[in-house]
């Protein structure tokens, strides 16, 4: 083969994924060169090339036809015999080229936005099977470029979010809350101007060492504060939150609520960075003391608050009961304060059976550690559906050894419903109700971690592609195509075990992870799916639309560096099944 003249690809052509596709195309078709281009006005920009030395040109002029035709597939067995290309820029730049094949890259709306080219220095032709493979490579390339564009849009959104965070920080600086940012590895801690102002300090009067920060904590609170921080650093708590006293510049103490969370850890889980806020709650603490001193005032206040304010006591012998509950107890527990006082066990009967052990254990832990009580749990009230409650309280040990909590319980049922709906929306493909691609990749990542942790753990991944799906859309319309996708998803779901995971990867492609399954078991699973699909054609009015599926299978290996590694192998196996005639199963 003769070397071709230089065609310069811009820096973005060094995208390894596009290079990989170009290399795959060149090697599969055994041609001199393969190029991927994208449209830019009346020219095409070279995004990746394999087999061409880099030079000075970076554009290929595009003729009026056939590249503007979304269905066009161009094959020129001998460029020197085709008058259309006598003066074309491509032939001028590459005079040795004799054979050319070009397939369009189609956007989701059907428009052509690029091409994939094959060039050879000898005349030749592609048979129907080779043309099909080139079409498939073009679609794969188009999907990759579409994801690249989506990533660029996501980056813009991230930058907008960062700008929003900056504005929020400015707003917080002007409020009664201060922000702190701690480098856990170096022991440095930085404070916002609002934080310094909270305690009356000037900019230069506060150091940036964590050791110095502990000197401002009230001695009676120091152990509790440090223990709470350490518990969060060791991932024993979701977040750090404590109420304690801090010394002001004038020597007085303020009660504050410090909240924080580790936002960055290294690969071993070691904390690197922790960010949080400090809020002045002195006034709130003073109000709390006034409420304790004046029972009548406390009753008037708490009865007007949605939810339930309570006092709960646990005696040294283990017996526990509510000693006070505001009027909201009727909404929260469906019983009056008097009913709960007469029968302490009535409260436990209301807690959902699945949550009762956690409910009891949470109070036990709070009593043992004298740590704040916080719990979200379910209740089953007579004649009502299961609902959610959130409880928060602070314990205090009395001289007789009993523990007394003062706290608040509120109804969070609506919030929980919204959270559940958002979780489903974020992780589920709307059409098929299977996991969406992002959630499936998370499940695949978890399965790969299990394989890497346990030497005996086996798992396989299967890629499914509905055969002739485009023909279904073209003949019966996209609504029937959607029905076909839902029909297949239902068949797939019916064969899954609780330990398996399935997701829609896009279009008519689906993926399944089989936990504790080798290739033979995966093959059996794939055959069951094919058999079920063959025995259950899609009903459309009086018609029965037959469906078939091609399957690519691979085992998940502990040596896989990422979930995408195993997914790529199964994808290659799938394309092998497609190339082999569809409705086939291939293992790789």
N, C-alpha and C positions, 0 to 999 in steps of 0.2 A: 504493500500500500504506500502511496505517496503522501508525504506530509502536506497538510493544507496550509494556505496562507493564514495570517493572524486574524483572529476575530476577538477583540478585547471584550471580556465580560466585566461589568462593574463590580465593585467590592461586594455587593449583595449576592453576587453569583457564588460566592464562597460559602453560602449557606449549605452546610453538610447534607441536609435532608434533600435539597434539590440536586446536589451533586450525586447523592446516592441513587436517585431516580434516573438521572442522566447516565450514570455508569451502568445501572441495571438495563436500561434500554439498549445501550451500545453493545453490551456483552450478549444480551439475549438474542438480538437480531444480527450479531456479528457484522456490524457496519463500522465504517471508519470513524464516524462521529455522531453524537446525539446532542441536540440543543433544546433548551427550554427558554421560551421568550414570553414576554407580556407586552400587550399593546400600549403604545404611547402616541396618540394622534394617528398619523398615517404611517408610522414606523413601528417596529417591534424592538424592544429592548432585550438584550441577551441577559437572562437571569442565571443560567448555568450552562456549561458546556463540558463535554467529555470527549477527548480525542483531538481537540483543537489547541494548538499553542497560543498563548496570550499575545496579542499585538496591539494595534492602535484603534481599530474600529470597534464600536459597541452597539451599533444599530443595524437593523435589517429593514430595508424598505418593503412595504407591504402593498401588493397590487390590489386592484379593486375586487378581483375574484381570485380564488374561491374563498378567501379567508373571512369575508364578511357573511358567508353562509354558515349558519350554526351547524348544519348537518353535513358540511363538506368534509370529505376525506380525500386528500390529494396524494396521488402516487404518480411519479414521473419516472418510468423505467430508464430513460436515457435523456438527460438534460440537453445534451448536444443536438438531439434530434427534435426538440420541442421549441418551436419558434417563440412561445410566450416568454421563455427564459433567456433568449439570446442576449438581451441587454439588461437583464435583471441584476440588481445590486448583489444578490447572493452569489450568482454565477460569476460576476466580476470579481468579487472578493475571494471566491473559492473556485478557480478555473479548473482544478482537477476533478471536481465533483461531477459524477455522471448520473448517479441515482439519487432521487429525493422522495421522501414520504413525509407528509405533514398531517397532523391531526389537531383539530382545534381544542382549546381549553374552554370549557363552558362554565359560566357563572350560574348561580341558582336560578336566575331569571331567564336562562337560555342564551344569553348574549355571549359572543366570543370575546375573551379578554387576553388570549395568548395562544401559543402553538407549541407543539413538541415536534421536532424535526429529526429525521434520520438521514444521514448523508453517507454516500459510498463512492469510491473512485472507480467502480465497475458497474455496468448496467445490471439491473436485477429487478425482481418483482416480489411483492408480498402476497402470500395466499390468504384465503379468507380467515383462517385461524390466526395468522400473524397480524392481520388487520384488526381482528377482535382484541388481541392482546395489546396492540398499540392504543386502541380506544380505551381499554381499561387503564393503561398507564397514564393516558391523558386525563382520565377522570380522577385518578389518584393524585396526580400533580395539581389539578384544579382544586381538589379538596385541601391539599396542603397549603396552597397559596391563599385559599379562602381563610384557613385557620390563621395564617400569618397576618392577614388584614384584621381579623378579629382580635388577635393579640395586640396589634397596634392601637385599636380602639380602646381595648382594656387599659393599656398604658396611659392613654389620655384621661380615662376615668380615674385612674389611680392618682395622677398628678392633680386632677381637680379635687380629689378627696384630701390630698395633702394640703392644698391651699385652704380647704374648708377647715382642716384641723388647726392651721395657723390662726385663722380668724377666731376659732373657738378658744384657743389659748389666750388670745388678746382679751376676749370677753371675760375669761376666768380671772385673768390678772386684775381686772377691775372689780371683782366681786369679793366676797368674804372668804373665799377658798384659795388656798395656795397650792402650788404644784411642786413636786419634787421628783428628781430623776437620779436614780442610783446606779452606778457601775459596780455590780456585785463583785466582779473579779478584782478590781483595783481598790475598792473601798472608798471611792469618791462619791459624793452626793452633791447635786446642784439644786438650788432652790429658785423659784420664781420670785419676782419682786413682791407679788402679793403675799407669798408665804412669809417673807421677812417682815412685811408691814403688819401681818397678823399678830406678831409678837413684839412689834415696836423696834425692830432692829434696822439699822442702816445697811447699805449694800456691803460695806467693808467689814462689818462687825460679825459676820457669820462665816465660819470656815467651810471647807468642802470635804471633810473627812467624816465617815460614819461614826468613828469613835467620839468625835467632838459632839456629834448630834445627840448621842446618848446622855451626855452630861446635862442636857436641858430637860430630860424626862424626869418626872417626879420619882424619887427613890422607891416609893411604895408601888409604883407602876412599872418599874424598869424590867423586872424579871418577866412579867406578863407580856410586855411589849416585845421583848427579845424572843421569847418562846413562840409568840404568834408569828413573828417574821420568819423564824427558823422553820416552823411547821410549813409555811407556804413555800419557802425556798426548797424544801425537801419534797414538795408536791403532795403533802398530806392534807392540804386545804386548797380549794379552788382559788381563793383570793385572801389577801391580808386585810383584816378590818378590826381595829381596836379603838376603844375610847379610853383616853388617858389624859394626864396633865402635862403641860409643857411650861417651862419657866420663861417668863417674858423678860425684856431688857430691864424693867424696873424691879425685878426680883419676885413679882407676883406670879401665880400660876393660872393658866387657862385650861379649861377642859376642851379637848379637841377630839374629833373623830378622824382617825387616819385610815385611809383605804389605799390599797395598792395591789399590783399584780405583776408577776414576772412576764415580760413581753418578749424575752429573747433567751434561748438556751442553746448550748452547743450540742453536738451530735450525741454526746453521752448523757444529755439531760441536765448538765450542770448549769445553774442560772448565771446569766451574763448581765442582764439589764432588768431593772424593776422601776416602774413608774407609778406614782400615786398622788393622792391629794390629802390635804389637811384642812379640816373645817372647824371653825370655832363653834363649839356647842355649849359654851359656858352658860348662856342664857337658858338653853334647854335643860341643862342639869339643875339650874336654880329653880326652874319651873317644876321639875320633877320633885325636888325636895319640898316645895310648897304644896304640891298635890298630896304627898305623903303626910304632911302635917295637917292638912285640912281635908278631911274625908268628904265633907259635903261639897266642897268645891271640886274635888276630884270626880265625884259622881256626876255633877252637872256637866263637867267637861267631857268625860268619857262617853256618856250616854248619847252625846251628839256626834260622836266620831263614827263613821261607817266602819264596821268591824267590831272587834271585841277586845277591850282592855281587861287584863286579868292579873290576879296574884295567885301564884301556885306554890304550895308548900309540900316539901318532902321531909318527913320526920326521920329521926335517926334510926328507927326500927324498920324503915322502908315503906311505911304507909304514906300515901300521897293523896292530895285533894285540892280542889280550887277553894281558896279562901275569899276570893272576890272575883266577880265577873260583871262587866258593864251590861247595859241593856242589849247590846249587840249580840249577846250570847244566843239569843233566840234565832237570829239569822244565821249565825255561824254553826251552831250545833242543834238547832231545832228544839232545845229544851230551855227552861228557865234556870236562872242561877240557883233558885231554891231546890229544883229537882236534882241538879248536879251536886248540891251540898248534901242532900238527903241520901243520894246513892252515888258514891264516887265511881263505882264500876260502870255506871251508865255512860260515862264519857268514853271508856275503852270500847264499849259495844258499838259506838258510832264510828270509830276509826276503821277504815277499810282493812280487812283481814291481812291483805298482802303488805300493808304499810305499818301495821301495829308493831311488829318486832323492831322496825327502824325507829318508830316513834318512842318506844320505851327505851331503846338503846341510846337515843339522842339525849334524853333527859338524864340517863345514867352517866354518860360522858360529861355532860355539862356540870353535873353535881360533883363528880370526881375531880374535874380539872378547874372547877369554878370559871368555866369559859362560857361566853354568850351562847344561848340556845337559838338555833336557826334551823327550820325544817319546812319543807314543802311536802304535803301529804294529802291523801284522799279521805273523804268521809262519805258515809252512806246514811243519809237521813231518811226516816220513814216516809214513803210515798214520793220520794224525789230521786232523780238520777244521781249517780256518783258525781261529786264535785270536789274541787281542790281548795285547800287552805294553806296559808303561809303563816308560820308562827315565829316570832322573834322575842327573846327575853334575856335579861341579865340576871345571873344568880348572885345571891349573897348568903354567906354562911352565918347562922345565928349562934349565940352563945351556947344553946342547948344541943348543938350539933346538927340541927335541921338546916335545910337549904330553902331559901325563899326566892322565887322568881317574880319579877315584874315584867310584863310583856304585852304584846299586841298580836292578835290573830286577825287576818283579813281573808276575804274570799278572792281567790285568784283564778277561778274557773275560766272566766273569759280570756284572761291572758294565756292560760295553758292551751285553750282551744286555738287561739291565734298562733301560738308557737308551734303547735302540732300541724296546723294547716300550712304554715310557712315551711316547716321541715319537709312535708310531703311535696310541696310545690318546688322546693329547691333540689330535691333528690329524685323526682319521678318524671318519667317521660309522659306527657299529658295524653298522647294518643294511645299508647299501649299499656300504661300503668306499670311498666317495668322501670327499673332504675335507669336514670339518664346516664349519659356517657361519663360525666364527672363523678357521679356517685359510684358507678360501676368501677371506675379506675381506683377509687378509694378502697372498695371491697377487694379488688385484685391486689392492691398494695398490701392490705392486711393479710391476705392469703399467702402472698410471697414471703411476708415476714414470718408467718408460721412455718413455712417450708424451710426457711433459713435458720429458724431457731431449733427445730426438731428434725433430727436426721431421718427418722422414720416416717415423717409426714409426707404424704403424696398429694398432689393436686394437678389437675389438668385444666386447660382453657380451650374452649371450642368457639370458633367463629362461624356464624350461619349467614347465608346470603340467599334471599328468595330468588329463585330462578325466573327469568323472563318477567320481572316485575314491571319493567318499563312497558312491555307489551300489554300488561293488564291495565296500566294507567291509560295507555293510548287507545285501547279498545273500549274499555268500560268507564273510563274517567277516574279522576283522583279520589273521589269518594269511595269507589269500590276498591281502589288501591289501599285506602286507609282501612277499609274493612278487612282486606287481606292481611295487613300488618297486625290488626287486632286479633284476627283469627289465629295467626301463627303464634302471637304472644300468648294467647290463652292455652294453646297446645303445649307450648314450651313451659309455661308456669305449672301446668298440671303434672309435669314429669319431674319437677324440682323437689329436692329434699330441703329440710330446714337449714342444712349446712351449706347449700348451694347458693349461687347468686347469678342473676341474669340481668342483662341491660340492653337497651337499644343504643347502638353506637352511632346511628345516623342512617337516613334513608331506609333501605331494606336490609341493613346489616345488624345482626344481633350477636351478643357474646354471652357465654356461660362459663362460670368457674365451678368445677366439681371438686369439692373438698374430699380428701381421703379417697381418691379414685386414680387408677393408673390408666394407661392408654387403652387397654382392652375394655375396661369399664366405660371409658369415654366413648369408644367405638360403639358399644352396646347402646349407650344413651343416644348417640346420634342416629343409630338405626331405628330406635323406637320413635324418635321425632319424625324421621322420614316416613315410617310406616303409618303413624298417626295422621300425618299430613296427607298421605296418599289415600287413607281410608275416610278422610273427612274433608272433601272438597268444599270450597266456599260457595254457599248458596246465595244466588243473586236472582231474585224472582223465581222464574221457572228453570233457570240455568244452574248448572253445577260447574263451577270454575275449578279445574284441577290446579293444585299448587305443588311445587317441588322446591327443595332447598339443597344447596351445596354446603358442605361442612369442611372446615379446616381444623385440625386438632394438633395440639402440642402439649407436652408435659411442662409444668412449671419447675424450673431448676433452681437449686440454692445458689447456683453461680450467676443467675440472672441479675444484672446490675440494677434493673428497674422493672416496674410492671410493664412498661412499653416494650421491653426486650421479648418477653414471652408473647405479648400481644402481636408483635411484628411477625414472630414465627408462625403463629396460628393464621395470621393474615396471608402469609406466603403460602401456607398449606391450602387455604381457601382458594386462592387464585390458581393453585395447581388443580384443585377440584374443578374449578370453572373451566380452565383450559382443557381439562380432560373430558369435557362433554356435559357438565352440569349434573345435578341430582346425584352427586358422588361425594365420597368421604375420603379425605386425604390426611395422612399424619406426617408430621415433620418433627 
